[in-house]
Amino acid sequence: MSTTIAIDRESLIDWYRRNRRRSEAIFDLIEPSAYYSRPIALRNPIVFYEGHLPAFSVIAFLRRGLGHPPVDARLEQLFARGIDPESEESAVPRSGASTMWPSRDEVRAFARACDEAVLSALNKDDLPIEGLYTALEHEAMHQETLLYMWHRLPYDQKHRRGQTPIGADTSVASRSASTDLLHSSSPSSPTSWGQTPIRIPAGIATLGAERDEAIFGWDNEFDAHRVTVAAFEIDPVPVTNADFLAFVDAGGYGDESLWDAEGWAWVQQERVEHPAFWVRRDDEWFWRGMFREVPLPPAWPVFVSQAEASAYARWKGRRLMTEPEFHRAAYGTPEGDERPQPWGDEPPDTTRGVIDVAAYEPAPVGSFPAGASAWGVHDLVGTGWEWTSTIFGPFPGFTPMASYPEYSADFFDGQHYVMKGASSATARELIRRSFRNWFRGNYPYVYAKFRTAR
């Protein structure tokens, strides 16, 4: 059993309930006809996730954390774990309303039983911190997965309930959705930024978290260690759609010299010609929004795979930043100390960037000066994850976590790249300096932006 400490039960119960309400709201965005569909071939069908979220909470918190019996052993096994195949061909064929998947009524009944068991334990038992926080943060992470999956659904298979996004910050929602900003020449536009690089001097970056100081962290966040980072320069804002359009127009997707072997094979096999969030109609480019297409907003950050980001950087004679360089640019200061967040000590909120599902789409780059780092680098946290060139791997002292031992270790395979920061769909509880995200280099669906360095 995990170590137990005195904690605020009411705040944890509230967090669990908020998680469940947000998940329900996300599933309510889709039409019933889409329930057994598979918007992304590399992911499970939608039905899986509505069962997976409560099943995982039972497995991590109740079973592994407290030693409780299953709520429903058959369904917990069915919904236990997602997939991360190398290709669509290697993915398990699980689409369709086959006999493998239960009805939605059965899934929801199972979820209610899981919720009752979890809430009962939260009210009565000693609380194993690792298992509990694993369950809470896992659901928040999967909510982001669901939203970028929903981005791939046909528009007739989803609907917008209410006038604001799930995060309900109307100021941020209007900032990203405003048609005035789609084509603006405001200070947020690419031409006014000019992408004049910012020089970051050599210094120390602290990666990871201290075990004796963190209430919770995923196993890949430990142990904290300091690394020396050489001086480098970095773009002040992420690469925009307008910037990337120049790469597309220059034939970047057809120039093998700009891609590594894996990226070039992906481009050729999948016939990739543009970012997954772009749509071309009658020689015009559009952004594939959550609920409608809009003319491609030039000042929004481009969302691409790591392979596409790397190819663009090579085209510019530059490269992607490393994980230590991200830490130096985001959290370092000219005085030599380090901040908890790029802007300082204050917790994340929607004055710093688009976070916590405050909007379904990004905002123009540089829209949140209050979120800039001490060096004047913008948009490092919020609006989109930041790709790095660092292969995902363990830190010194890595130990698999008891509540989810396969969480990180299964992906130390040299095929996944570290992402840092946060996206518009990242829950605020996950936005911390030590948090690490990762995906394969050819995965184009996540809300991930990038900037170049040298």
C-alpha positions as CSV (number, residue, x, y, z in Angstrom):
1,M,0.0,0.0,0.0
2,S,1.2,3.5,-0.8
3,T,2.3,5.9,2.0
4,T,-0.6,7.8,3.5
5,I,-0.6,11.4,4.7
6,A,-3.2,13.8,6.1
7,I,-4.9,15.5,3.2
8,D,-8.1,17.6,2.5
9,R,-10.7,15.0,1.7
10,E,-13.2,17.6,0.6
11,S,-10.9,19.2,-2.0
12,L,-10.1,15.7,-3.4
13,I,-13.7,14.7,-3.6
14,D,-14.4,18.0,-5.4
15,W,-11.6,17.3,-7.8
16,Y,-12.9,13.9,-8.6
17,R,-16.4,15.2,-9.1
18,R,-15.2,18.0,-11.3
19,N,-13.2,15.5,-13.4
20,R,-16.3,13.3,-13.9
21,R,-18.5,16.3,-14.8
22,R,-16.0,17.5,-17.4
23,S,-15.7,14.1,-18.9
24,E,-19.5,13.8,-19.1
25,A,-19.6,17.2,-20.8
26,I,-17.0,16.1,-23.3
27,F,-18.9,12.9,-24.2
28,D,-22.1,15.0,-24.5
29,L,-20.4,16.9,-27.4
30,I,-20.7,13.8,-29.7
31,E,-23.8,12.4,-31.4
32,P,-24.8,8.8,-30.4
33,S,-24.0,7.7,-33.9
34,A,-20.3,8.3,-33.3
35,Y,-20.1,6.3,-30.1
36,Y,-18.4,3.2,-31.7
37,S,-16.4,5.2,-34.3
38,R,-12.7,5.6,-34.3
39,P,-11.8,9.2,-35.2
40,I,-8.1,8.4,-35.1
41,A,-7.0,5.0,-36.3
42,L,-4.2,4.8,-33.8
43,R,-6.6,5.2,-30.9
44,N,-9.4,3.1,-29.5
45,P,-13.1,3.7,-30.5
46,I,-14.9,6.3,-28.4
47,V,-16.8,3.7,-26.4
48,F,-13.5,2.5,-24.9
49,Y,-12.7,5.8,-23.2
50,E,-16.1,6.3,-21.5
51,G,-15.4,3.0,-19.8
52,H,-11.7,3.4,-19.4
53,L,-11.8,6.5,-17.2
54,P,-13.8,5.1,-14.3
55,A,-12.2,1.6,-14.8
56,F,-8.7,3.1,-14.4
57,S,-9.6,5.0,-11.3
58,V,-10.8,1.8,-9.7
59,I,-7.7,-0.1,-10.8
60,A,-5.1,2.6,-9.7
61,F,-6.8,3.9,-6.6
62,L,-9.1,1.2,-5.2
63,R,-7.4,-2.0,-6.3
64,R,-3.6,-1.1,-6.4
65,G,-3.8,1.6,-3.8
66,L,-6.2,0.1,-1.2
67,G,-6.4,-3.5,-2.1
68,H,-10.2,-3.4,-2.8
69,P,-11.9,-6.1,-4.9
70,P,-13.0,-5.3,-8.5
71,V,-16.2,-3.4,-9.2
72,D,-16.7,-5.5,-12.3
73,A,-13.7,-7.6,-13.2
74,R,-14.8,-8.3,-16.8
75,L,-15.3,-4.6,-17.7
76,E,-12.3,-3.5,-15.8
77,Q,-10.2,-5.9,-17.9
78,L,-11.9,-4.7,-21.1
79,F,-11.3,-1.0,-20.3
80,A,-8.0,-1.4,-18.6
81,R,-5.6,0.2,-21.0
82,G,-5.3,2.1,-24.3
83,I,-3.0,1.5,-27.2
84,D,0.0,3.2,-28.8
85,P,0.9,1.2,-31.9
86,E,3.6,2.1,-34.4
87,S,1.2,2.2,-37.3
88,E,-2.5,1.8,-38.2
89,E,-1.7,-1.7,-39.5
90,S,-0.4,-2.8,-36.2
91,A,-3.3,-1.3,-34.2
92,V,-5.8,-3.8,-32.8
93,P,-9.0,-3.7,-35.0
94,R,-11.5,-2.5,-32.5
95,S,-13.9,-0.3,-34.4
96,G,-17.6,-0.9,-34.8
97,A,-20.3,-1.9,-32.5
98,S,-19.1,-5.5,-32.3
99,T,-19.8,-8.0,-29.6
100,M,-16.6,-6.9,-27.9
101,W,-18.1,-3.6,-26.8
102,P,-21.1,-3.2,-24.4
103,S,-24.0,-0.8,-25.0
104,R,-23.6,2.8,-23.8
105,D,-26.2,2.2,-21.1
106,E,-24.1,-0.7,-19.8
107,V,-20.9,1.5,-19.9
108,R,-22.6,4.3,-18.0
109,A,-24.0,1.9,-15.4
110,F,-20.5,0.6,-14.9
111,A,-19.2,4.1,-14.6
112,R,-21.8,5.0,-11.9
113,A,-20.8,1.9,-9.9
114,C,-17.2,2.9,-10.2
115,D,-18.0,6.4,-9.1
116,E,-19.9,5.2,-6.0
117,A,-17.0,2.9,-5.0
118,V,-14.4,5.7,-5.4
119,L,-16.4,8.3,-3.6
120,S,-17.2,5.8,-0.8
121,A,-13.4,5.2,-0.3
122,L,-12.6,8.9,-0.5
123,N,-15.0,9.5,2.4
124,K,-13.9,6.5,4.6
125,D,-10.5,5.0,3.9
126,D,-7.0,6.1,4.5
127,L,-6.0,7.6,1.2
128,P,-2.9,6.3,-0.7
129,I,-1.6,9.5,-2.3
130,E,0.1,7.9,-5.3
131,G,-2.9,5.8,-6.4
132,L,-5.4,8.6,-5.8
133,Y,-3.5,11.2,-7.7
134,T,-2.7,8.8,-10.4
135,A,-6.4,8.3,-10.9
136,L,-7.2,12.0,-10.7
137,E,-4.5,13.2,-13.1
138,H,-5.0,10.3,-15.5
139,E,-8.6,11.4,-16.1
140,A,-7.6,15.0,-16.7
141,M,-4.9,13.8,-19.2
142,H,-7.4,11.7,-21.1
143,Q,-9.8,14.6,-21.4
144,E,-7.3,16.2,-23.6
145,T,-7.0,13.0,-25.7
146,L,-10.7,13.0,-26.2
147,L,-10.8,16.6,-27.3
148,Y,-8.2,16.2,-30.0
149,M,-10.0,13.0,-31.1
150,W,-13.2,15.1,-31.3
151,H,-11.3,17.5,-33.6
152,R,-11.1,14.7,-36.2
153,L,-14.8,13.8,-36.1
154,P,-17.0,14.9,-39.0
155,Y,-19.1,18.0,-38.0
156,D,-22.4,16.2,-38.3
157,Q,-21.2,13.8,-35.5
158,K,-20.8,16.4,-32.8
159,H,-22.6,19.5,-31.6
160,R,-21.8,22.4,-29.3
161,R,-23.9,22.5,-26.2
162,G,-24.0,26.0,-24.9
163,Q,-22.1,29.1,-26.1
164,T,-18.8,28.7,-24.3
165,P,-16.2,25.9,-24.1
166,I,-16.1,23.5,-21.2
167,G,-13.6,25.6,-19.4
168,A,-16.1,28.5,-19.7
169,D,-13.6,31.4,-19.7
170,T,-15.4,33.7,-22.2
171,S,-12.5,36.2,-22.4
172,V,-10.1,33.5,-23.7
173,A,-12.8,31.8,-25.9
174,S,-13.6,35.1,-27.6
175,R,-9.9,35.9,-28.1
176,S,-9.3,32.7,-30.0
177,A,-12.6,32.5,-31.8
178,S,-12.9,36.2,-32.8
179,T,-13.1,36.6,-36.6
180,D,-11.4,39.9,-36.1
181,L,-8.3,38.1,-34.9
182,L,-8.3,35.5,-37.7
183,H,-6.8,38.0,-40.2
184,S,-5.6,40.7,-37.9
185,S,-2.4,42.8,-38.3
186,S,-2.4,43.5,-34.5
187,P,0.8,43.1,-32.4
188,S,0.0,39.4,-32.3
189,S,0.4,38.9,-36.0
190,P,3.4,37.1,-37.5
191,T,4.6,40.1,-39.5
192,S,4.8,42.4,-36.4
193,W,6.6,39.8,-34.3
194,G,9.3,39.2,-37.0
195,Q,10.7,36.2,-35.1
196,T,13.8,38.1,-34.0
197,P,15.6,35.4,-31.8
198,I,16.2,35.9,-28.1
199,R,19.6,35.0,-26.8
200,I,19.5,32.8,-23.7
201,P,22.9,32.8,-21.9
202,A,24.6,29.6,-20.6
203,G,23.3,28.5,-17.2
204,I,21.8,25.8,-15.0
205,A,18.4,24.1,-15.6
206,T,16.7,21.9,-13.0
207,L,14.8,19.0,-14.5
208,G,12.4,16.9,-12.6
209,A,10.9,17.1,-9.1
210,E,12.3,16.5,-5.6
211,R,10.7,13.4,-4.1
212,D,10.5,14.8,-0.6
213,E,8.9,18.1,-1.8
214,A,6.3,16.9,-4.3
215,I,2.9,15.7,-3.1
216,F,2.7,13.7,-6.3
217,G,4.5,13.3,-9.6
218,W,4.6,10.7,-12.3
219,D,7.5,8.3,-12.2
220,N,9.2,10.0,-15.2
221,E,9.4,13.3,-13.2
222,F,11.9,11.9,-10.7
223,D,14.6,12.5,-9.6
224,A,15.3,16.2,-9.8
225,H,18.7,17.0,-11.2
226,R,20.6,20.0,-12.5
227,V,22.2,20.2,-15.9
228,T,24.4,22.8,-17.6
229,V,22.8,24.4,-20.7
230,A,25.1,26.1,-23.2
231,A,24.0,29.5,-24.6
232,F,21.5,29.4,-27.4
233,E,19.0,31.5,-29.2
234,I,15.3,30.8,-29.5
235,D,12.2,32.3,-31.3
236,P,10.2,34.6,-29.0
237,V,6.9,33.1,-30.2
238,P,5.9,29.7,-31.7
239,V,6.0,29.2,-35.5
240,T,2.7,30.3,-36.9
241,N,0.4,29.0,-39.7
242,A,1.7,31.9,-41.9
243,D,5.3,30.9,-41.2
244,F,4.6,27.2,-42.0
245,L,2.6,28.0,-45.1
246,A,5.9,29.3,-46.6
247,F,7.5,25.9,-45.9
248,V,4.5,24.2,-47.6
249,D,4.6,26.5,-50.6
250,A,8.4,25.9,-51.0
251,G,7.8,22.2,-51.4
252,G,9.0,21.2,-47.9
253,Y,7.0,18.0,-47.8
254,G,8.7,16.9,-51.0
255,D,12.3,17.6,-50.0
256,E,13.8,14.4,-48.6
257,S,16.9,16.3,-47.3
258,L,14.7,18.0,-44.7
259,W,13.4,14.9,-43.1
260,D,15.0,12.1,-41.0
261,A,14.5,8.5,-42.3
262,E,11.5,7.8,-40.1
263,G,9.8,11.2,-40.9
264,W,10.4,10.8,-44.6
265,A,8.9,7.2,-44.6
266,W,5.8,8.6,-42.8
267,V,5.4,11.4,-45.3
268,Q,5.7,9.0,-48.2
269,Q,3.5,6.2,-46.9
270,E,0.7,8.4,-45.6
271,R,1.0,11.0,-48.4
272,V,1.3,13.8,-46.0
273,E,1.3,17.2,-47.7
274,H,0.2,19.6,-44.9
275,P,-0.5,19.8,-41.2
276,A,-3.4,17.6,-39.9
277,F,-5.3,20.7,-38.7
278,W,-5.3,22.3,-42.2
279,V,-7.8,21.6,-45.0
280,R,-7.4,22.7,-48.6
281,R,-10.5,23.6,-50.6
282,D,-10.4,25.2,-54.1
283,D,-6.8,26.4,-53.6
284,E,-7.7,28.0,-50.3
285,W,-6.5,26.9,-46.9
286,F,-8.8,26.4,-43.9
287,W,-8.3,25.5,-40.2
288,R,-10.1,22.4,-39.1
289,G,-11.8,23.8,-36.0
290,M,-13.7,21.8,-33.5
291,F,-17.1,22.8,-34.8
292,R,-16.4,24.5,-38.1
293,E,-13.8,25.3,-40.6
294,V,-12.4,28.8,-40.7
295,P,-10.0,30.5,-43.2
296,L,-6.5,29.6,-42.0
297,P,-5.7,32.1,-39.2
298,P,-2.1,33.3,-40.1
299,A,-1.3,34.4,-36.5
300,W,-2.3,31.1,-34.8
301,P,0.5,28.7,-33.9
302,V,0.7,25.8,-36.3
303,F,0.0,22.4,-34.8
304,V,2.2,19.6,-36.3
305,S,4.0,16.4,-35.5
306,Q,7.6,16.4,-34.3
307,A,8.7,15.2,-37.7
308,E,7.1,18.2,-39.4
309,A,8.5,20.6,-36.8
310,S,12.0,19.2,-37.3
311,A,11.7,19.4,-41.1
312,Y,10.7,23.0,-40.9
313,A,13.5,23.9,-38.5
314,R,16.1,22.3,-40.9
315,W,14.5,24.3,-43.8
316,K,15.2,27.4,-41.7
317,G,18.8,26.3,-41.0
318,R,17.9,25.8,-37.3
319,R,16.7,23.0,-35.0
320,L,14.2,22.3,-32.2
321,M,15.1,23.0,-28.7
322,T,16.1,20.3,-26.2
323,E,14.2,19.6,-23.0
324,P,16.9,21.3,-20.9
325,E,16.8,24.3,-23.2
326,F,13.0,24.5,-22.7
327,H,13.6,24.6,-19.0
328,R,16.2,27.3,-19.3
329,A,14.0,29.5,-21.6
330,A,10.9,28.9,-19.6
331,Y,12.0,28.9,-16.0
332,G,15.4,30.4,-15.8
333,T,16.1,34.1,-15.1
334,P,18.9,36.6,-15.7
335,E,19.6,36.6,-12.0
336,G,20.4,32.9,-12.0
337,D,17.5,31.5,-10.1
338,E,14.6,29.5,-11.5
339,R,10.8,30.1,-11.3
340,P,8.0,27.6,-10.7
341,Q,6.3,29.0,-13.8
342,P,7.6,31.1,-16.7
343,W,5.9,34.2,-15.2
344,G,6.8,33.6,-11.6
345,D,5.2,32.0,-8.5
346,E,1.5,32.5,-9.3
347,P,-0.5,29.5,-10.3
348,P,-1.6,29.0,-13.9
349,D,-4.7,30.9,-15.0
350,T,-6.1,32.1,-18.3
351,T,-4.3,35.4,-18.2
352,R,-1.1,33.4,-19.0
353,G,-2.3,31.4,-22.0
354,V,-5.2,29.2,-23.3
355,I,-5.4,26.4,-20.7
356,D,-8.0,24.2,-19.0
357,V,-10.3,24.0,-22.0
358,A,-10.9,27.8,-21.8
359,A,-11.2,27.6,-25.7
360,Y,-11.4,24.9,-28.3
361,E,-9.0,26.6,-30.6
362,P,-5.6,28.5,-30.0
363,A,-5.1,32.2,-29.9
364,P,-2.7,34.3,-31.9
365,V,0.9,34.0,-30.8
366,G,2.0,36.5,-28.2
367,S,-1.6,37.2,-27.0
368,F,-0.7,36.6,-23.4
369,P,2.2,38.9,-22.4
370,A,1.5,38.1,-18.7
371,G,2.6,34.5,-19.4
372,A,6.0,35.4,-20.9
373,S,9.2,34.1,-19.3
374,A,11.9,36.2,-17.6
375,W,13.7,36.3,-21.0
376,G,10.7,37.6,-22.8
377,V,9.9,34.3,-24.5
378,H,6.1,34.0,-25.1
379,D,3.6,31.1,-25.1
380,L,5.8,28.5,-23.5
381,V,3.0,27.2,-21.3
382,G,-0.5,27.1,-22.7
383,T,-2.2,27.2,-26.1
384,G,-0.1,24.2,-27.3
385,W,2.5,21.7,-26.1
386,E,6.1,22.5,-27.2
387,W,7.9,19.8,-29.2
388,T,11.6,19.2,-28.3
389,S,14.3,17.1,-29.9
390,T,14.8,15.1,-26.7
391,I,14.0,11.4,-26.8
392,F,11.8,10.4,-23.9
393,G,13.8,8.5,-21.3
394,P,14.2,8.0,-17.6
395,F,15.9,10.5,-15.3
396,P,18.6,9.3,-12.9
397,G,16.9,7.5,-10.0
398,F,13.9,6.5,-12.0
399,T,11.6,3.9,-10.3
400,P,8.3,2.7,-11.8
401,M,5.3,3.8,-9.8
402,A,3.3,1.1,-8.0
403,S,-0.1,2.4,-9.1
404,Y,0.8,2.4,-12.8
405,P,4.2,0.7,-13.3
406,E,3.9,0.6,-17.1
407,Y,3.1,4.3,-17.4
408,S,6.5,5.5,-18.5
409,A,8.7,2.4,-18.8
410,D,6.9,1.0,-21.8
411,F,7.8,4.1,-23.8
412,F,11.5,4.3,-23.1
413,D,11.9,2.9,-26.6
414,G,13.8,5.6,-28.4
415,Q,10.7,6.4,-30.5
416,H,9.0,9.0,-28.4
417,Y,9.9,12.7,-28.0
418,V,9.4,14.9,-25.0
419,M,6.9,17.7,-25.1
420,K,6.8,20.4,-22.5
421,G,4.4,23.2,-21.4
422,A,0.7,22.8,-21.8
423,S,-2.1,23.1,-24.4
424,S,-5.5,24.7,-24.4
425,A,-6.9,21.4,-23.2
426,T,-4.5,20.7,-20.4
427,A,-6.1,20.8,-17.0
428,R,-4.5,23.4,-14.7
429,E,-3.7,20.8,-12.1
430,L,-1.2,19.2,-14.6
431,I,0.7,22.5,-15.3
432,R,3.9,22.2,-13.3
433,R,7.5,22.6,-14.2
434,S,8.4,18.9,-13.9
435,F,5.5,17.5,-15.9
436,R,6.6,15.7,-19.1
437,N,4.5,14.7,-22.1
438,W,5.6,12.5,-25.0
439,F,4.5,11.2,-28.4
440,R,5.9,9.5,-31.4
441,G,7.6,11.7,-33.9
442,N,5.0,11.1,-36.6
443,Y,1.9,11.7,-34.4
444,P,0.1,14.8,-35.9
445,Y,-3.1,15.0,-34.0
446,V,-2.1,16.4,-30.6
447,Y,-2.3,20.2,-29.8
448,A,1.4,20.7,-30.2
449,K,3.3,23.7,-31.5
450,F,7.0,24.4,-31.8
451,R,9.6,27.1,-32.2
452,T,13.2,27.0,-33.6
453,A,16.5,27.4,-31.8
454,R,20.2,27.6,-32.6
